[in-house]
């Protein structure tokens, strides 16, 4: 399911939710979102670069920085912590 970025229309003030922009997951079949779900101000869809080409090592580094641990299987039913 794609994630779209939205922001309040430049001619309107908007609320704290839509003023700085927000992300919304929407089905491709869903009609376009035209109004803020919080304050009902008109919004526009922002064009952003997709998150492609992330390497596995980069994901491992971010998981480690967030405090997660990576395990590897050493035996059937036995795991060893890598970090």
N, CA, C and O atoms as CSV, one atom per row, in Angstrom:
chain,resi,resn,atom,element,x,y,z
A,1,UNK,N,N,0.847,-1.160,0.000
A,1,UNK,CA,C,0.000,0.000,0.000
A,1,UNK,C,C,0.904,1.238,0.000
A,1,UNK,O,O,1.771,1.363,0.865
A,2,UNK,N,N,0.715,2.146,-0.951
A,2,UNK,CA,C,1.579,3.322,-1.031
A,2,UNK,C,C,1.309,4.328,0.089
A,2,UNK,O,O,0.198,4.427,0.610
A,3,UNK,N,N,2.346,5.059,0.436
A,3,UNK,CA,C,2.254,6.129,1.430
A,3,UNK,C,C,2.358,7.447,0.684
A,3,UNK,O,O,3.294,7.656,-0.088
A,4,UNK,N,N,1.406,8.332,0.910
A,4,UNK,CA,C,1.383,9.638,0.259
A,4,UNK,C,C,1.638,10.735,1.281
A,4,UNK,O,O,1.235,10.622,2.439
A,5,UNK,N,N,2.312,11.801,0.845
A,5,UNK,CA,C,2.562,12.964,1.683
A,5,UNK,C,C,1.598,14.070,1.290
A,5,UNK,O,O,1.390,14.335,0.106
A,6,UNK,N,N,1.013,14.711,2.290
A,6,UNK,CA,C,0.057,15.786,2.067
A,6,UNK,C,C,0.437,16.990,2.920
A,6,UNK,O,O,1.108,16.859,3.944
A,7,UNK,N,N,-0.006,18.170,2.477
A,7,UNK,CA,C,0.191,19.400,3.232
A,7,UNK,C,C,-0.992,20.315,2.943
A,7,UNK,O,O,-1.629,20.203,1.896
A,8,UNK,N,N,-1.285,21.227,3.881
A,8,UNK,CA,C,-2.385,22.159,3.689
A,8,UNK,C,C,-2.113,23.018,2.451
A,8,UNK,O,O,-0.964,23.347,2.157
A,9,UNK,N,N,-3.163,23.372,1.742
A,9,UNK,CA,C,-3.052,24.217,0.551
A,9,UNK,C,C,-2.436,25.558,0.965
A,9,UNK,O,O,-2.791,26.084,2.020
A,10,UNK,N,N,-1.518,26.129,0.162
A,10,UNK,CA,C,-0.821,27.369,0.545
A,10,UNK,C,C,-1.740,28.555,0.848
A,10,UNK,O,O,-1.346,29.465,1.577
A,11,UNK,N,N,-2.930,28.560,0.313
A,11,UNK,CA,C,-3.841,29.670,0.546
A,11,UNK,C,C,-4.637,29.532,1.839
A,11,UNK,O,O,-5.423,30.418,2.174
A,12,UNK,N,N,-4.446,28.441,2.564
A,12,UNK,CA,C,-5.189,28.192,3.799
A,12,UNK,C,C,-4.221,28.012,4.962
A,12,UNK,O,O,-3.044,27.705,4.772
A,13,UNK,N,N,-4.745,28.212,6.173
A,13,UNK,CA,C,-3.904,28.129,7.362
A,13,UNK,C,C,-3.718,26.694,7.857
A,13,UNK,O,O,-2.589,26.285,8.129
A,14,UNK,N,N,-4.775,25.941,7.975
A,14,UNK,CA,C,-4.695,24.556,8.418
A,14,UNK,C,C,-4.501,24.424,9.917
A,14,UNK,O,O,-4.452,25.418,10.642
A,15,UNK,N,N,-4.394,23.202,10.366
A,15,UNK,CA,C,-4.200,22.909,11.795
A,15,UNK,C,C,-2.784,22.390,12.022
A,15,UNK,O,O,-1.988,22.320,11.084
A,16,UNK,N,N,-2.470,22.029,13.257
A,16,UNK,CA,C,-1.138,21.507,13.584
A,16,UNK,C,C,-0.863,20.200,12.837
A,16,UNK,O,O,0.292,19.888,12.548
A,17,UNK,N,N,-1.897,19.445,12.526
A,17,UNK,CA,C,-1.735,18.159,11.840
A,17,UNK,C,C,-1.304,18.340,10.390
A,17,UNK,O,O,-0.411,17.636,9.919
A,18,UNK,N,N,-1.932,19.281,9.674
A,18,UNK,CA,C,-1.666,19.402,8.236
A,18,UNK,C,C,-0.749,20.561,7.874
A,18,UNK,O,O,-0.289,20.638,6.734
A,19,UNK,N,N,-0.470,21.459,8.802
A,19,UNK,CA,C,0.344,22.638,8.508
A,19,UNK,C,C,1.760,22.258,8.062
A,19,UNK,O,O,2.262,22.799,7.077
A,20,UNK,N,N,2.395,21.350,8.767
A,20,UNK,CA,C,3.769,20.922,8.441
A,20,UNK,C,C,3.794,19.691,7.548
A,20,UNK,O,O,4.868,19.230,7.162
A,21,UNK,N,N,2.636,19.160,7.218
A,21,UNK,CA,C,2.557,17.990,6.357
A,21,UNK,C,C,2.342,16.712,7.155
A,21,UNK,O,O,2.680,16.632,8.336
A,22,UNK,N,N,1.777,15.719,6.489
A,22,UNK,CA,C,1.544,14.423,7.130
A,22,UNK,C,C,1.573,13.337,6.066
A,22,UNK,O,O,1.447,13.619,4.875
A,23,UNK,N,N,1.738,12.095,6.502
A,23,UNK,CA,C,1.745,10.931,5.617
A,23,UNK,C,C,0.465,10.149,5.817
A,23,UNK,O,O,-0.076,10.098,6.922
A,24,UNK,N,N,-0.017,9.540,4.745
A,24,UNK,CA,C,-1.232,8.741,4.826
A,24,UNK,C,C,-1.084,7.542,3.901
A,24,UNK,O,O,-0.753,7.696,2.726
A,25,UNK,N,N,-1.332,6.337,4.436
A,25,UNK,CA,C,-1.336,5.137,3.600
A,25,UNK,C,C,-2.709,5.017,2.954
A,25,UNK,O,O,-3.734,5.064,3.634
A,26,UNK,N,N,-2.718,4.862,1.638
A,26,UNK,CA,C,-3.968,4.802,0.896
A,26,UNK,C,C,-3.870,3.730,-0.179
A,26,UNK,O,O,-2.809,3.538,-0.773
A,27,UNK,N,N,-4.956,3.043,-0.427
A,27,UNK,CA,C,-5.019,2.088,-1.526
A,27,UNK,C,C,-5.003,2.849,-2.845
A,27,UNK,O,O,-5.453,3.993,-2.914
A,28,UNK,N,N,-4.488,2.218,-3.881
A,28,UNK,CA,C,-4.492,2.855,-5.197
A,28,UNK,C,C,-5.923,3.099,-5.683
A,28,UNK,O,O,-6.169,4.046,-6.431
A,29,UNK,N,N,-6.853,2.264,-5.268
A,29,UNK,CA,C,-8.243,2.392,-5.693
A,29,UNK,C,C,-9.002,3.477,-4.921
A,29,UNK,O,O,-10.096,3.862,-5.333
A,30,UNK,N,N,-8.451,3.974,-3.817
A,30,UNK,CA,C,-9.121,5.009,-3.028
A,30,UNK,C,C,-9.187,6.318,-3.799
A,30,UNK,O,O,-8.268,6.633,-4.554
A,31,UNK,N,N,-10.261,7.089,-3.622
A,31,UNK,CA,C,-10.315,8.401,-4.265
A,31,UNK,C,C,-9.266,9.323,-3.648
A,31,UNK,O,O,-8.871,9.118,-2.500
A,32,UNK,N,N,-8.807,10.336,-4.389
A,32,UNK,CA,C,-7.786,11.227,-3.848
A,32,UNK,C,C,-8.273,11.948,-2.590
A,32,UNK,O,O,-9.443,12.316,-2.481
A,33,UNK,N,N,-7.366,12.138,-1.659
A,33,UNK,CA,C,-7.677,12.850,-0.425
A,33,UNK,C,C,-7.658,14.343,-0.732
A,33,UNK,O,O,-6.659,14.846,-1.246
A,34,UNK,N,N,-8.730,15.059,-0.431
A,34,UNK,CA,C,-8.837,16.473,-0.771
A,34,UNK,C,C,-8.867,17.384,0.440
A,34,UNK,O,O,-8.565,18.572,0.329
A,35,UNK,N,N,-9.233,16.835,1.613
A,35,UNK,CA,C,-9.372,17.664,2.804
A,35,UNK,C,C,-8.655,17.007,3.983
A,35,UNK,O,O,-8.580,15.781,4.067
A,36,UNK,N,N,-8.135,17.826,4.885
A,36,UNK,CA,C,-7.449,17.338,6.088
A,36,UNK,C,C,-8.425,16.530,6.934
A,36,UNK,O,O,-9.550,16.978,7.154
A,37,UNK,N,N,-8.028,15.348,7.418
A,37,UNK,CA,C,-8.929,14.540,8.247
A,37,UNK,C,C,-9.237,15.185,9.597
A,37,UNK,O,O,-10.232,14.834,10.231
A,38,UNK,N,N,-8.394,16.131,10.051
A,38,UNK,CA,C,-8.588,16.768,11.358
A,38,UNK,C,C,-9.439,18.041,11.268
A,38,UNK,O,O,-10.445,18.164,11.966
A,39,UNK,N,N,-9.032,18.996,10.402
A,39,UNK,CA,C,-9.695,20.311,10.370
A,39,UNK,C,C,-10.491,20.557,9.094
A,39,UNK,O,O,-11.154,21.587,8.973
A,40,UNK,N,N,-10.437,19.654,8.165
A,40,UNK,CA,C,-11.169,19.725,6.894
A,40,UNK,C,C,-10.735,20.880,5.996
A,40,UNK,O,O,-11.504,21.331,5.148
A,41,UNK,N,N,-9.497,21.363,6.180
A,41,UNK,CA,C,-8.940,22.378,5.283
A,41,UNK,C,C,-8.515,21.692,3.989
A,41,UNK,O,O,-8.162,20.513,4.021
A,42,UNK,N,N,-8.535,22.390,2.848
A,42,UNK,CA,C,-8.086,21.786,1.592
A,42,UNK,C,C,-6.596,21.445,1.655
A,42,UNK,O,O,-5.792,22.225,2.167
A,43,UNK,N,N,-6.243,20.285,1.133
A,43,UNK,CA,C,-4.837,19.846,1.151
A,43,UNK,C,C,-4.378,19.531,-0.264
A,43,UNK,O,O,-5.187,19.363,-1.177
A,44,UNK,N,N,-3.065,19.456,-0.425
A,44,UNK,CA,C,-2.460,19.079,-1.702
A,44,UNK,C,C,-1.510,17.914,-1.456
A,44,UNK,O,O,-0.940,17.774,-0.375
A,45,UNK,N,N,-1.352,17.080,-2.486
A,45,UNK,CA,C,-0.417,15.949,-2.394
A,45,UNK,C,C,0.976,16.455,-2.752
A,45,UNK,O,O,1.142,17.164,-3.745
A,46,UNK,N,N,1.965,16.100,-1.959
A,46,UNK,CA,C,3.346,16.517,-2.167
A,46,UNK,C,C,4.090,15.394,-2.884
A,46,UNK,O,O,3.959,14.227,-2.515
A,47,UNK,N,N,4.859,15.739,-3.895
A,47,UNK,CA,C,5.669,14.750,-4.612
A,47,UNK,C,C,6.970,14.556,-3.832
A,47,UNK,O,O,7.703,15.515,-3.587
A,48,UNK,N,N,7.250,13.313,-3.445
A,48,UNK,CA,C,8.472,12.994,-2.713
A,48,UNK,C,C,9.160,11.814,-3.386
A,48,UNK,O,O,8.541,11.051,-4.128
A,49,UNK,N,N,10.438,11.685,-3.114
A,49,UNK,CA,C,11.213,10.574,-3.666
A,49,UNK,C,C,10.863,9.286,-2.923
A,49,UNK,O,O,10.748,9.299,-1.697
A,50,UNK,N,N,10.691,8.175,-3.640
A,50,UNK,CA,C,10.413,6.912,-2.959
A,50,UNK,C,C,11.661,6.397,-2.239
A,50,UNK,O,O,12.786,6.731,-2.611
A,51,UNK,N,N,11.450,5.590,-1.221
A,51,UNK,CA,C,12.547,5.010,-0.461
A,51,UNK,C,C,12.967,3.698,-1.130
A,51,UNK,O,O,12.494,2.624,-0.759
A,52,UNK,N,N,13.850,3.798,-2.109
A,52,UNK,CA,C,14.320,2.625,-2.839
A,52,UNK,C,C,15.809,2.423,-2.602
A,52,UNK,O,O,16.523,3.369,-2.271
A,53,UNK,N,N,16.267,1.216,-2.768
A,53,UNK,CA,C,17.693,0.928,-2.740
A,53,UNK,C,C,18.331,0.948,-1.369
A,53,UNK,O,O,19.539,1.161,-1.258
A,54,UNK,N,N,17.566,0.734,-0.338
A,54,UNK,CA,C,18.164,0.670,0.994
A,54,UNK,C,C,18.879,-0.660,1.145
A,54,UNK,O,O,18.322,-1.718,0.852
A,55,UNK,N,N,20.107,-0.590,1.601
A,55,UNK,CA,C,20.884,-1.821,1.726
A,55,UNK,C,C,20.542,-2.540,3.021
A,55,UNK,O,O,20.070,-1.923,3.976
A,56,UNK,N,N,20.779,-3.841,3.050
A,56,UNK,CA,C,20.502,-4.626,4.244
A,56,UNK,C,C,21.391,-4.186,5.396
A,56,UNK,O,O,20.944,-4.158,6.543
A,57,UNK,N,N,22.656,-3.838,5.108
A,57,UNK,CA,C,23.549,-3.404,6.178
A,57,UNK,C,C,23.062,-2.100,6.793
A,57,UNK,O,O,23.228,-1.877,7.993
A,58,UNK,N,N,22.467,-1.243,5.983
A,58,UNK,CA,C,21.928,0.013,6.506
A,58,UNK,C,C,20.767,-0.272,7.459
A,58,UNK,O,O,20.638,0.377,8.497
A,59,UNK,N,N,19.922,-1.243,7.105
A,59,UNK,CA,C,18.817,-1.618,7.975
A,59,UNK,C,C,19.340,-2.217,9.270
A,59,UNK,O,O,18.786,-1.958,10.339
A,60,UNK,N,N,20.405,-3.019,9.189
A,60,UNK,CA,C,21.004,-3.596,10.389
A,60,UNK,C,C,21.555,-2.501,11.295
A,60,UNK,O,O,21.389,-2.569,12.513
A,61,UNK,N,N,22.207,-1.496,10.721
A,61,UNK,CA,C,22.763,-0.398,11.512
A,61,UNK,C,C,21.666,0.379,12.219
A,61,UNK,O,O,21.809,0.741,13.387
A,62,UNK,N,N,20.565,0.635,11.510
A,62,UNK,CA,C,19.465,1.372,12.134
A,62,UNK,C,C,18.805,0.550,13.237
A,62,UNK,O,O,18.418,1.105,14.265
A,63,UNK,N,N,18.672,-0.757,13.044
A,63,UNK,CA,C,18.087,-1.611,14.073
A,63,UNK,C,C,18.978,-1.642,15.310
A,63,UNK,O,O,18.486,-1.590,16.437
A,64,UNK,N,N,20.286,-1.727,15.097
A,64,UNK,CA,C,21.237,-1.739,16.211
A,64,UNK,C,C,21.176,-0.416,16.969
A,64,UNK,O,O,21.190,-0.409,18.199
A,65,UNK,N,N,21.109,0.701,16.247
A,65,UNK,CA,C,21.042,2.017,16.880
A,65,UNK,C,C,19.751,2.189,17.672
A,65,UNK,O,O,19.722,2.932,18.652
A,66,UNK,N,N,18.685,1.511,17.258
A,66,UNK,CA,C,17.403,1.603,17.956
A,66,UNK,C,C,17.334,0.659,19.153
A,66,UNK,O,O,16.337,0.654,19.874
A,67,UNK,N,N,18.386,-0.146,19.377
A,67,UNK,CA,C,18.425,-1.024,20.537
A,67,UNK,C,C,17.954,-2.443,20.281
A,67,UNK,O,O,17.800,-3.218,21.225
A,68,UNK,N,N,17.723,-2.803,19.027
A,68,UNK,CA,C,17.315,-4.173,18.710
A,68,UNK,C,C,18.546,-5.072,18.615
A,68,UNK,O,O,19.666,-4.595,18.427
A,69,UNK,N,N,18.319,-6.385,18.748
A,69,UNK,CA,C,19.398,-7.364,18.651
A,69,UNK,C,C,19.155,-8.262,17.456
A,69,UNK,O,O,18.012,-8.568,17.116
A,70,UNK,N,N,20.236,-8.681,16.823
A,70,UNK,CA,C,20.133,-9.612,15.699
A,70,UNK,C,C,20.606,-10.983,16.172
A,70,UNK,O,O,21.649,-11.103,16.813
A,71,UNK,N,N,19.834,-12.005,15.852
A,71,UNK,CA,C,20.154,-13.370,16.250
A,71,UNK,C,C,20.477,-14.195,15.016
A,71,UNK,O,O,19.953,-13.950,13.929
A,72,UNK,N,N,21.345,-15.175,15.204
A,72,UNK,CA,C,21.645,-16.125,14.146
A,72,UNK,C,C,21.463,-17.532,14.712
A,72,UNK,O,O,21.762,-17.787,15.879
A,73,UNK,N,N,20.974,-18.430,13.879
A,73,UNK,CA,C,20.732,-19.797,14.333
A,73,UNK,C,C,22.045,-20.575,14.361
A,73,UNK,O,O,22.762,-20.614,13.361
A,74,UNK,N,N,22.365,-21.195,15.500
A,74,UNK,CA,C,23.564,-22.010,15.621
A,74,UNK,C,C,23.233,-23.491,15.603
A,74,UNK,O,O,24.003,-24.289,15.069
A,75,UNK,N,N,22.136,-23.861,16.159
A,75,UNK,CA,C,21.660,-25.238,16.196
A,75,UNK,C,C,20.147,-25.211,16.033
A,75,UNK,O,O,19.522,-24.151,16.009
A,76,UNK,N,N,19.575,-26.406,15.921
A,76,UNK,CA,C,18.127,-26.448,15.841
A,76,UNK,C,C,17.554,-25.996,17.181
A,76,UNK,O,O,17.750,-26.652,18.204
A,77,UNK,N,N,16.850,-24.877,17.165
A,77,UNK,CA,C,16.251,-24.346,18.389
A,77,UNK,C,C,17.187,-23.481,19.204
A,77,UNK,O,O,16.771,-22.940,20.229
A,78,UNK,N,N,18.457,-23.324,18.785
A,78,UNK,CA,C,19.414,-22.505,19.540
A,78,UNK,C,C,19.853,-21.323,18.682
A,78,UNK,O,O,20.171,-21.479,17.503
A,79,UNK,N,N,19.865,-20.143,19.291
A,79,UNK,CA,C,20.254,-18.929,18.600
A,79,UNK,C,C,21.352,-18.238,19.369
A,79,UNK,O,O,21.466,-18.386,20.586
A,80,UNK,N,N,22.158,-17.484,18.655
A,80,UNK,CA,C,23.256,-16.720,19.257
A,80,UNK,C,C,23.074,-15.244,18.895
A,80,UNK,O,O,22.753,-14.916,17.753
A,81,UNK,N,N,23.279,-14.365,19.865
A,81,UNK,CA,C,23.115,-12.948,19.632
A,81,UNK,C,C,24.342,-12.396,18.925
A,81,UNK,O,O,25.463,-12.568,19.404
A,82,UNK,N,N,24.137,-11.717,17.763
A,82,UNK,CA,C,25.252,-11.120,17.022
A,82,UNK,C,C,25.606,-9.754,17.596
A,82,UNK,O,O,26.787,-9.425,17.711
A,83,UNK,N,N,24.624,-8.966,17.950
A,83,UNK,CA,C,24.867,-7.673,18.589
A,83,UNK,C,C,23.702,-7.308,19.446
A,83,UNK,O,O,23.706,-6.250,20.076
